Amino acid sequence: MRPAFSVLLLTTLVGCAQGLAVVVALPALLGVADAASWLRFSELSLWTILGLGLVGLGASFAHLGRPERAWRAAAMWRTSWLSREVIALPAFLGAAALGELALHALGDWPAALAALLIVCALVLWGCTAMIYAGVRLLREWATPLTVVNFIAMGLASGALLAACLAQWILAPDAARYGRAAAVLLVLALIGRLAALLRLRRLTPAGSMQTAIGISHPTIRQTSKGFTARAFNTHEFFHGRSAAWVAGVRWSFVLLGFVLPLLLVLGTPQAWRGVSWPLALVSHLAGMLAERWDFFAQVRHPQNRYYQAAL
């Protein structure tokens, strides 16, 4: 399929915001962090969550044909995971805003609001992942690994961002967030490699013969049947070579996981103020590449017919 950059940006930034929300809200939920420096760190984190969420939400409008009708996307919440995501994202941002208000008004982040933020983040992950995992005819997505990887990669992004923010405000806990980020990066990489291994074992659903109802063993399509561009041939083919796809996969493994892991674990403390932000930038760039591959990997069943679309 052809990935839309706005969707890549949405899932990358909002996933990072969700991960940051979970790793920062957990100490408040458990009641183990009440120092003034930790409250300032929480305030900065909540502002960052709101900023990332709003940028991602704004990016989501870029691929809408009629943005003024975006509110209608929530109308089918009973049956559509997309509609549920449209509701869950503002709820998540609202929970972050409530936490921010509590810090200003009360000078504290109540455990109930921290729990609400974590629950909203998990619900949003579930809704977003099920948009893809719930499409059974697209077997590349229809696996529990889709849900697992959305959560694991989001948590890794959030922990790495928390480690970078803690360098400025909460230095004593920065190393703890760095270790958490390293563990989550390893777990996310294992999950993503498992998905790639599963992808290699998948066989195409159907063939040219089943697409047109002719059982002859040698059928070759020489024309797509029309001369102008069509929605099917534009949206369901990414138009890139096999070498390009392989390069993207190597890049998201190296930039998104391996390099950040090396920078987090292998940098002396004196250099972490530089190396950890570089690790975050590398990781987010890798996540954009990973999102592109996630969408481009899908071989839609309709492509069994449009063999000569490119």
CORRA-V864581 format. One record per residue. N is the residue number from 1. RES is the residue in one letter. PSI is psi in radians with two decimals (NA if undefined). Layout:
n	res	psi
N	RES	PSI
N	RES	PSI
//
This chain:
n	res	psi
1	M	2.86
2	R	1.98
3	P	2.45
4	A	2.23
5	F	-0.58
6	S	-0.63
7	V	-0.64
8	L	-0.77
9	L	-0.72
10	L	-0.93
11	T	-0.55
12	T	-0.88
13	L	-0.77
14	V	-0.65
15	G	-0.70
16	C	-0.73
17	A	-0.71
18	Q	-0.78
19	G	-0.73
20	L	-0.70
21	A	-0.77
22	V	-0.85
23	V	-0.43
24	V	-0.58
25	A	-0.41
26	L	-0.81
27	P	-0.67
28	A	-0.67
29	L	-0.68
30	L	-0.14
31	G	0.53
32	V	0.14
33	A	1.93
34	D	0.13
35	A	2.71
36	A	-0.69
37	S	-0.64
38	W	-0.63
39	L	-0.67
40	R	-0.69
41	F	-0.72
42	S	-0.71
43	E	-0.80
44	L	-0.71
45	S	-0.74
46	L	-0.68
47	W	-0.68
48	T	-0.73
49	I	-0.81
50	L	-0.72
51	G	-0.84
52	L	-0.73
53	G	-0.72
54	L	-0.67
55	V	-0.78
56	G	-0.73
57	L	-0.70
58	G	-0.68
59	A	-0.53
60	S	-0.39
61	F	-0.29
62	A	-0.46
63	H	0.24
64	L	2.33
65	G	-0.64
66	R	1.44
67	P	-0.52
68	E	-0.25
69	R	0.29
70	A	-0.53
71	W	-0.44
72	R	-0.28
73	A	-0.38
74	A	-0.06
75	A	-0.46
76	M	0.65
77	W	-0.38
78	R	-0.50
79	T	-0.24
80	S	2.20
81	W	-0.54
82	L	-0.76
83	S	-0.68
84	R	-0.65
85	E	-0.69
86	V	-0.55
87	I	-0.69
88	A	-0.58
89	L	-0.88
90	P	-0.56
91	A	-0.70
92	F	-0.80
93	L	-0.61
94	G	-0.69
95	A	-0.66
96	A	-0.69
97	A	-0.67
98	L	-0.71
99	G	-0.71
100	E	-0.75
101	L	-0.70
102	A	-0.70
103	L	-0.65
104	H	-0.77
105	A	-0.67
106	L	-0.26
107	G	0.37
108	D	2.82
109	W	1.72
110	P	2.52
111	A	-0.58
112	A	-0.70
113	L	-0.61
114	A	-0.73
115	A	-0.70
116	L	-0.73
117	L	-0.74
118	I	-0.77
119	V	-0.76
120	C	-0.68
121	A	-0.77
122	L	-0.71
123	V	-0.74
124	L	-0.73
125	W	-0.79
126	G	-0.79
127	C	-0.80
128	T	-0.81
129	A	-0.64
130	M	-0.29
131	I	-0.62
132	Y	-0.78
133	A	-0.42
134	G	-0.10
135	V	1.64
136	R	-0.49
137	L	-0.26
138	L	1.61
139	R	-0.34
140	E	-0.54
141	W	-0.49
142	A	1.25
143	T	2.57
144	P	-0.39
145	L	-0.49
146	T	-0.82
147	V	-0.80
148	V	-0.77
149	N	-0.62
150	F	-0.79
151	I	-0.81
152	A	-0.77
153	M	-0.63
154	G	-0.74
155	L	-0.70
156	A	-0.76
157	S	-0.79
158	G	-0.72
159	A	-0.67
160	L	-0.70
161	L	-0.71
162	A	-0.69
163	A	-0.69
164	C	-0.76
165	L	-0.67
166	A	-0.44
167	Q	-0.54
168	W	-0.63
169	I	-0.64
170	L	1.03
171	A	-0.68
172	P	-0.49
173	D	-0.02
174	A	-0.75
175	A	-0.62
176	R	-0.78
177	Y	-0.61
178	G	-0.75
179	R	-0.70
180	A	-0.71
181	A	-0.72
182	A	-0.79
183	V	-0.77
184	L	-0.59
185	L	-0.73
186	V	-0.79
187	L	-0.72
188	A	-0.68
189	L	-0.73
190	I	-0.77
191	G	-0.71
192	R	-0.66
193	L	-0.62
194	A	-0.69
195	A	-0.69
196	L	-0.68
197	L	-0.73
198	R	-0.68
199	L	-0.68
200	R	-0.48
201	R	-0.15
202	L	2.48
203	T	2.60
204	P	2.48
205	A	1.92
206	G	-3.08
207	S	3.12
208	M	-0.66
209	Q	-0.82
210	T	-0.46
211	A	-0.64
212	I	0.00
213	G	0.47
214	I	2.25
215	S	0.09
216	H	2.39
217	P	-0.44
218	T	1.81
219	I	2.27
220	R	2.16
221	Q	2.24
222	T	-0.17
223	S	2.58
224	K	-0.03
225	G	-0.12
226	F	2.85
227	T	-0.42
228	A	2.84
229	R	2.44
230	A	2.78
231	F	-0.79
232	N	-0.81
233	T	-0.35
234	H	-0.76
235	E	-0.41
236	F	0.12
237	F	2.25
238	H	-0.27
239	G	0.25
240	R	2.72
241	S	2.90
242	A	-0.60
243	A	-0.67
244	W	-0.83
245	V	-0.75
246	A	-0.69
247	G	-0.70
248	V	-0.71
249	R	-0.74
250	W	-0.66
251	S	-0.71
252	F	-0.50
253	V	-0.79
254	L	-0.85
255	L	-0.65
256	G	-0.46
257	F	-0.99
258	V	-0.93
259	L	-0.81
260	P	-0.67
261	L	-0.75
262	L	-0.71
263	L	-0.66
264	V	-0.75
265	L	-0.49
266	G	0.12
267	T	2.29
268	P	2.70
269	Q	-0.62
270	A	-0.39
271	W	0.02
272	R	-0.47
273	G	-0.38
274	V	-0.79
275	S	-0.61
276	W	-0.73
277	P	-0.64
278	L	-0.67
279	A	-0.70
280	L	-0.78
281	V	-0.78
282	S	-0.76
283	H	-0.80
284	L	-0.66
285	A	-0.74
286	G	-0.63
287	M	-0.59
288	L	-0.74
289	A	-0.68
290	E	-0.72
291	R	-0.69
292	W	-0.80
293	D	-0.66
294	F	-0.73
295	F	-0.70
296	A	-0.40
297	Q	-0.30
298	V	2.19
299	R	1.61
300	H	2.44
301	P	-0.52
302	Q	-0.34
303	N	-0.18
304	R	-0.48
305	Y	-0.85
306	Y	1.10
307	Q	-0.53
308	A	0.69
309	A	-0.42
310	L	NA
//
